[in-house]
Every structure is written in structure tokens, then in C-alpha cells.
């Protein structure tokens, strides 16, 4: 027989966890996957209620409802995990055959050839496999620096393995999970493990939601709200960190400073809304021209900076020329109009132990020389010796 007390406790906890996740979803509706997790726990609640009603309802109906609610619980959990990590959702074309097969087998082993052992084994295999898939999904989404993801993956994997092997963890026969009539007798160990597992998973889900909220707050502090790239403060902090890493590795680091030409004309002729679109457009173009590990930030107005780790001046110049050409060749399309944009770019390669802010300053000076020399061009920053010689030459010319 089922242990009514343990099943009742499981149902109450499922209700509490469902309400907790529902509240979290209500206040954080934009967190991907949170809605599916809430519905998953709602399905788990229905499964627990189904076990409580086992003695007073038709067997076939309860078996089919139990299999359906159990499948939806793990299916929605997997879908939530995929949504949270940015993976595409599973389509019903992929999932419906598994559900139909499960229900068909459950009906067969209920009416045609009654065998509760087989039904229990099928349910265990299905639940365990999908929990393992959820653990694999979030592990592939990245665990580094994310304690909540690591804990969620560990609990999903542990619970999934327990479900896969629980029919064989106990003697199948006159003792253990099944009695002499081959009716299921839920072991307290199984019930307690399930209760602990679903409660821990619920708290992990709340931690995952908190992780997203924290990340959103961090992005608000570190990101430019218009373009989505790093703001001035965050870019300088990352540039300083990149400089220290370059010193430790003995690697090069280059900085590009880009400024849109005649940006005021765009605002005056087309309005600030088009000006904002132009800035977002330039960021999109720039991101297509740089590597994944390169860092772009908006220093203010129409001025952007990019630093390229492990990149020497010649390679940085190539990137800058490609970026300048891309900005010119990809006009902004707005309301049927083609608005041609150009940019002036300064390039500086960091010297050994040079302060990153000084490298940025040299790139800024090179960018201003590009402006003075006709705009829509790339200029390389002077080295310290070249800069001193140029200043001396200007002084002699002036005298």
C-alpha cells in the first residue's frame, strides 16, 4: 500500500512549492523558464493528488492521469531548463510520440496484461531519463561561476539516476517495493528521496531566478542602456583587467577608438531618434567585425572604444580598416531612406607595463588625427619617441 502520510506530505509540499514559484513568476515574468517550472510543479501536485485518490477512483483513469501528470512534470522541467539556458524548445513532434507510447504501455499493463511492476518501471525510466537530460542541458549552458546552476545540475542528475535504478535498488518480489500480489508498496526511502529532491529543486529554481535578477541589475550598472555595450566605467575596468592579464601572459593588447563623423548633422537633419538608431547600427556593425573575446564600450556620445586582447598593432590595424569599411558600406536603413555613415578610427598597441588608460589616450589622439586628416580613415597612434619628435617638429615650425 501507499503510505498515506508520506504522500500527503508530498502533496502539501508540492502545493507550497507551486505557490512559491507562482509568486516568483508573478514578480519576475521575464525570467525565461520560470513559467514552465511553475507548471511543472503544478503537474507534480496533480500526480501527488492522484496517488491519494487511488483507492476511490477507477484504476485505468487514475493510471492514465498519473502517467500524464508525471510526464508533464518532467517535460515542463526540461523545457524550462532549455529556455533558461537559451536552448531551443522541444517541439511536440519530438515529445508527443514518447507520451503516446507511455500512455499506451500504461493502458496495456493495466487492462490487457495487468502488471504494476512494469508500469512502475516504465515511469521510473521515463522520469529518470528526462531529469538527466535537464541536468545535461544546464551543464552545457555553462556552470563556471554559477553555483545555482551547478547545484541544480547535481540534484537533477542525482535524482534522475535514483529514478532510473530504483526498481533494482530493492528486491522485486515479496519484499521491498512490491508485495506478494505484485502491488506497489511505496518504500519510505523512495518517498522521502522524492520529497527531498523536489524541495531542493524548487529552491534551486528560486536561486536560478535570483541569478538572473542579479545579472540584470549588474547589466543595468555596467551596460549602456541605448546600445547594450559596456558603459564608460565598465569598459575602463575591463580594460584595466585586460592590461594586467596581458602583463602576466606577456601578450599584446590593442585599443581602437571609433568616432562617427558629422554625427551632429544626423541629429539635426533626421532627429535624435534616428541618431539613436545610428548608434545601435554602428554597434551591430562593429560586433560583426570583432571576435567573441574582444570588448566594446561606449565612452560617450558617438564615441566607442574596443580593446583586442592578444592582438598586435598590425592585426589591430587590419581590424580597424575592416570596421571602417563596414560602417561606410552598410548604411542605416530608416523609413525607406539609406543614411550613409562614416567613422574615424584611432589604433594604439599597448606598450609593456603601460597603463591601459594611457593606451586609450593614445588611441584617442590617433582618432583626432584621423578627423583632422579628412575623416573616414584609420590612423595609428604614435609611440612615445614618435610623439616627442612630432612635438619637437611642431615647435621648430612655430619658431
C-alpha positions in Angstrom: 0.0 0.0 0.0 1.0 3.6 -0.3 2.0 5.4 2.8 -0.8 8.0 3.0 1.1 10.2 5.4 4.2 10.5 3.1 2.1 11.0 0.1 0.0 13.7 1.9 3.2 15.4 2.9 4.5 15.3 -0.7 1.2 16.8 -1.9 1.4 19.6 0.7 5.0 20.4 -0.2 4.2 20.3 -3.9 1.4 22.9 -3.2 3.7 25.1 -1.2 6.5 24.9 -3.9 4.0 25.6 -6.6 2.7 28.7 -4.8 6.3 29.8 -4.1 7.3 29.5 -7.8 4.0 31.1 -8.9 4.8 34.2 -6.8 8.4 34.3 -8.2 7.0 34.1 -11.7 4.4 36.8 -10.9 7.1 39.2 -9.9 9.7 38.2 -12.5 7.7 37.3 -15.6 10.6 38.0 -17.9 12.9 35.2 -16.5 13.0 32.5 -19.1 11.7 29.2 -18.0 10.2 30.3 -14.7 6.6 29.8 -16.0 7.3 26.3 -17.2 8.9 25.4 -13.9 5.8 26.6 -12.1 3.6 24.5 -14.4 5.9 21.6 -13.8 5.4 21.7 -10.1 1.6 22.1 -10.7 1.8 18.8 -12.6 3.7 17.3 -9.7 0.9 18.4 -7.4 -1.6 16.7 -9.6 0.5 13.5 -9.5 0.5 13.5 -5.7 -3.2 14.1 -5.5 -3.7 11.2 -7.9 -1.9 8.9 -5.5 -4.1 10.0 -2.7 -7.3 9.2 -4.7 -6.0 5.8 -5.8 -8.4 3.8 -3.6 -11.6 5.7 -4.6 -11.4 6.2 -8.4 -11.3 3.8 -11.4 -7.9 2.3 -11.8 -7.4 2.9 -15.5 -8.4 6.6 -15.3 -6.0 7.2 -12.4 -3.2 5.3 -14.1 -3.6 7.4 -17.2 -3.8 10.6 -15.3 -0.8 9.6 -13.2 1.3 8.9 -16.2 0.2 12.1 -18.0 0.9 14.3 -14.9 4.3 12.6 -14.3 5.3 13.1 -17.9 4.2 16.8 -17.9 6.1 17.4 -14.7 9.5 16.2 -16.2 8.7 17.5 -19.7 8.0 21.0 -18.4 11.1 20.9 -16.2 13.2 20.0 -19.2 11.6 22.8 -21.3 12.2 25.3 -18.5 15.8 24.3 -18.3 16.2 24.7 -22.1 14.5 28.1 -22.0 16.7 29.3 -19.1 19.9 28.3 -20.9 18.8 29.7 -24.3 18.4 26.4 -26.0 15.5 26.0 -28.5 12.4 24.4 -27.0 11.5 20.8 -27.7 8.6 20.5 -30.2 5.6 18.4 -29.7 6.6 16.4 -32.7 9.6 15.3 -30.7 7.7 14.7 -27.4 4.3 13.5 -28.4 5.4 10.1 -29.6 7.1 9.4 -26.2 3.9 10.4 -24.4 1.6 8.4 -26.6 3.9 5.3 -26.2 4.0 5.8 -22.4 0.2 6.0 -22.1 -0.3 3.1 -24.5 2.0 0.9 -22.5 0.4 2.0 -19.2 -3.0 1.1 -20.5 -1.8 -2.3 -21.8 -0.2 -3.2 -18.4 -3.4 -2.1 -16.6 -6.2 -3.7 -18.7 -4.7 -6.2 -21.1 -1.9 -7.7 -19.0 -2.1 -6.2 -15.6 1.4 -5.7 -14.2 2.1 -2.9 -11.8 5.8 -3.7 -11.7 6.1 -2.9 -15.4 4.1 0.3 -15.1 6.3 1.4 -12.2 9.5 0.5 -14.1 8.4 2.4 -17.2 7.5 5.5 -15.1 10.9 5.3 -13.3 12.8 5.1 -16.6 10.9 7.9 -18.2 11.3 10.3 -15.2 14.9 9.4 -14.7 15.9 9.9 -18.3 14.3 13.4 -18.5 15.8 14.6 -15.3 19.2 13.5 -16.6 18.5 15.4 -19.8 17.7 18.5 -17.8 21.0 18.2 -15.9 22.9 17.8 -19.2 21.1 20.8 -20.6 22.0 23.2 -17.8 25.6 21.8 -17.7 26.0 22.6 -21.4 24.7 26.1 -20.7 27.7 26.8 -18.5 28.4 26.1 -14.9 31.5 28.2 -14.3 30.9 30.9 -11.7 27.3 29.9 -11.4 26.8 28.0 -8.1 23.0 27.8 -8.5 23.4 26.0 -11.9 25.9 23.6 -10.5 23.6 22.7 -7.6 20.6 22.4 -9.9 22.6 20.1 -12.3 23.8 17.9 -9.4 20.4 17.5 -7.9 18.8 16.8 -11.3 21.4 14.2 -12.1 21.3 12.5 -8.7 17.5 12.4 -8.7 17.5 11.1 -12.3 20.0 8.3 -11.5 18.0 7.3 -8.4 14.8 7.1 -10.5 16.5 5.1 -13.2 17.8 2.5 -10.8 15.2 2.5 -8.1 13.3 -0.6 -9.5 16.5 -2.5 -9.0 17.6 -0.9 -5.8 15.1 -3.0 -3.9 14.1 -6.7 -4.2 11.3 -7.1 -6.6 9.1 -9.8 -5.2 7.6 -10.4 -1.8 9.7 -7.7 -0.2 10.8 -4.2 -1.0 8.8 -2.1 -3.3 6.3 -4.7 -4.3 4.3 -7.1 -2.2 3.3 -10.7 -2.9 0.4 -9.7 -5.1 2.9 -7.6 -7.1 1.1 -4.4 -6.0 3.3 -1.4 -5.4 4.1 -0.7 -1.8 6.0 2.6 -1.9 9.1 2.4 0.3 9.6 5.2 2.8 13.1 5.6 1.3 11.6 6.3 -2.2 9.0 8.7 -0.9 11.5 10.6 1.3 14.0 10.8 -1.6 11.3 12.2 -3.9 10.2 14.8 -1.3 13.8 15.9 -0.6 14.6 16.0 -4.3 11.6 18.2 -5.4 12.1 20.6 -2.5 15.7 21.1 -3.2 15.0 21.5 -6.9 12.4 24.2 -6.1 14.9 26.1 -4.0 17.5 25.7 -6.8 15.0 27.2 -9.3 14.5 30.2 -7.0 18.3 30.6 -6.8 18.4 30.5 -10.6 15.8 33.2 -10.8 17.8 35.2 -8.3 20.9 34.7 -10.5 19.0 36.2 -13.5 17.8 39.2 -11.4 21.3 39.8 -10.1 22.7 39.6 -13.6 20.0 42.1 -14.8 21.0 44.5 -12.1 24.6 44.1 -12.9 23.9 44.8 -16.6 22.0 47.9 -15.7 25.1 49.1 -13.8 27.6 48.1 -16.4 25.8 48.5 -19.7 24.9 51.5 -21.8 21.1 51.5 -21.9 20.9 52.7 -25.5 23.3 50.4 -27.3 23.7 47.5 -24.8 27.5 47.6 -24.8 29.7 48.3 -21.8 29.4 51.8 -20.4 32.5 54.1 -19.8 33.1 52.9 -16.3 32.7 49.2 -17.0 34.9 49.4 -20.1 37.7 51.1 -18.3 37.5 48.4 -15.5 37.7 45.7 -18.1 40.5 47.4 -20.0 42.5 47.6 -16.8 41.9 43.9 -16.1 42.9 43.1 -19.6 46.1 45.0 -19.2 47.0 43.1 -16.0 46.3 39.8 -17.8 48.4 40.8 -20.8 51.3 41.6 -18.4 51.1 38.2 -16.7 50.9 36.4 -20.0 53.4 38.6 -21.8 50.8 39.2 -24.5 49.9 42.2 -26.7 46.8 44.3 -26.3 45.5 46.9 -28.8 42.8 49.5 -28.4 40.6 51.0 -31.2 38.8 54.3 -30.7 36.0 55.0 -33.1 34.0 58.2 -33.6 31.1 58.7 -36.0 31.8 61.5 -38.5 29.4 64.5 -38.6 27.0 62.9 -36.1 25.5 66.2 -35.2 24.3 66.6 -38.7 22.4 63.3 -38.4 20.6 64.5 -35.2 19.9 67.9 -36.8 18.7 66.5 -40.1 16.8 63.4 -39.0 16.2 63.9 -35.3 17.6 62.2 -32.2 15.5 59.1 -32.7 17.4 58.4 -35.9 20.6 59.3 -34.2 20.0 56.7 -31.6 19.3 54.2 -34.3 22.6 55.1 -36.0 24.5 54.4 -32.7 22.8 51.0 -32.4 23.5 50.3 -36.0 27.2 51.1 -35.7 27.4 48.8 -32.6 25.9 45.9 -34.6 28.3 46.5 -37.4 31.3 46.6 -35.0 30.2 43.4 -33.3 30.2 41.7 -36.7 33.8 42.8 -37.2 35.4 41.7 -34.0 36.0 38.4 -32.2 33.9 37.0 -29.3 36.6 37.8 -26.7 37.0 41.4 -27.9 35.4 44.1 -25.7 33.4 47.1 -26.9 32.2 50.0 -24.9 30.6 53.4 -25.4 32.6 56.2 -23.9 30.0 58.8 -24.5 28.1 60.5 -27.3 29.1 58.9 -30.6 32.5 57.7 -29.4 33.2 53.9 -28.9 36.3 52.1 -27.8 37.2 48.5 -28.5 40.1 46.5 -26.9 41.5 43.5 -28.6 43.3 41.0 -26.3 46.4 39.2 -27.7 46.5 41.5 -30.7 49.5 43.4 -32.0 49.3 46.7 -33.9 49.4 45.3 -37.5 46.4 42.9 -36.8 44.6 45.7 -34.9 45.1 48.0 -37.9 43.5 45.3 -40.1 40.5 45.1 -37.8 40.2 48.9 -37.8 40.3 49.2 -41.5 37.7 46.4 -41.9 35.5 48.1 -39.3 35.8 51.5 -41.0 34.9 50.0 -44.4 32.0 48.1 -43.0 30.5 51.2 -41.4 30.7 53.0 -44.7 29.4 50.1 -46.8 26.4 49.3 -44.6 24.2 52.4 -44.5 21.4 52.8 -41.9 18.1 51.9 -43.4 15.3 54.1 -41.9 11.8 54.7 -43.2 12.8 53.9 -46.7 15.9 56.1 -46.6 19.6 55.0 -46.8 21.7 57.1 -44.4 25.4 56.7 -45.1 27.6 56.7 -42.1 31.4 57.0 -41.8 33.8 56.8 -38.9 37.2 57.9 -37.9 39.3 55.3 -36.1 42.5 55.5 -34.0 44.6 52.5 -33.2 47.1 52.0 -30.3 49.0 49.0 -29.3 49.8 48.8 -25.6 53.5 49.1 -24.6 54.9 46.8 -21.9 53.6 47.8 -18.5 51.8 50.8 -20.0 48.8 52.0 -18.0 45.7 50.9 -20.1 44.2 54.4 -19.7 47.3 55.8 -21.4 46.9 53.4 -24.3 43.3 54.6 -24.6 44.5 58.2 -24.6 47.0 57.5 -27.4 44.2 55.8 -29.5 42.1 58.9 -28.8 44.8 61.1 -30.1 45.1 59.0 -33.2 41.4 59.2 -33.8 41.6 63.0 -33.6 44.4 63.0 -36.2 42.1 60.9 -38.4 39.4 63.7 -38.0 42.0 66.4 -38.8 43.2 64.5 -41.9 39.9 64.3 -43.6 37.7 61.8 -41.5 36.6 58.4 -42.6 40.1 57.0 -42.1 42.3 55.0 -39.8 45.3 56.5 -38.0 47.9 54.7 -35.9 48.9 56.1 -32.5 52.4 57.4 -32.2 54.9 55.7 -30.0 56.5 57.8 -27.2 59.5 58.5 -29.3 57.5 59.5 -32.4 55.2 61.7 -30.3 58.2 63.5 -28.8 59.7 64.0 -32.3 56.4 65.3 -33.7 56.0 67.8 -30.9 59.6 69.0 -31.4 58.9 69.4 -35.1 55.8 71.4 -34.5 57.8 73.6 -32.1 60.6 74.3 -34.7 58.0 75.1 -37.3 56.3 77.5 -35.0 59.6 79.3 -34.2 
